[in-house]
Amino acid sequence: MYARNLENDFSVLESHFTKTEKAEVQLLSFDNSVTEKNFTVLAGDWHLLREELEGLAYDGATIFSNLK
C-alpha cells in the first residue's frame, strides 16, 4: 500500500459503482488486528466508502494469521 497510486484504484471503483444500482461492500482492514466495516452503495454513491479508504493509514505492520 505504501507505493500505490490510490487514484488509479479509485477510478476502477468509480467505474464499477457507476454501473451498479446497489452493492453491499465488506471492507476488511488489517494490521495486527482485523476491522470489518460494511457499506451499502446505492446509485453509484460510494463517498462514505471512499472517505474510509482515504483515511486508512499505512503503518507497515500486518499479521495475516488474524484473517479467517
N, C-alpha and C positions, 0 to 999 in steps of 0.2 A: 504494500500500500504506500510505502514511503515515496516511491518514484512514479506513481501512477498519475496519469492525466485524468482527473475525475470528470472534467467537462466532456471528454470522449465517452466515458461510461454513462454520464447523464444524458447525452444525446441519444444513446441507444434506448435508455429507459423512457425518455420523452417520446420517441418514435413508437415504442410498444404501447405505452399507456394512451397515446393519442388514438390508437386503433382499437382500444379495448373499452367497452362500455363500463364494465365492473371487474375489478381484480382484488382478490384477497392476498395480501402480501405478508409473509412472516419474515421479519428481519432478525437475524441472529448476529449479534456482535460478540466477539470473544477476545479475551486476553488471558488472564489467569482465572477467569470465570466466564460463564455464558449468560448473556442477557437476551431475552426474547421480547420483541415488540411486534404487535400486529397492526396492520393498516388496511383500510378499505379505500381503494382508489376508484372514484366514480367519475365518469365522463372526462377522463384524462386529467383530472385534478389530483396531482400527486405531490403538491407543495409540502405537505407535512412530512412525507417520507423523504423528500429531498432535503428539507431542513435537518432531519435526523441524521441523514448520511453526511451532510456537510459538517455537522457538529461532532462526528466521531473523531477522536484523537488517536493518531498513530503513536503507540508507545513502545513498539518493538518487542513486547513480551506476549507470547501466545503459548497456551498449553492445550494442545489438541485433544488430549485424553478426556477433557471435560465434555466434548461433543458426543451426543448419542446418536 
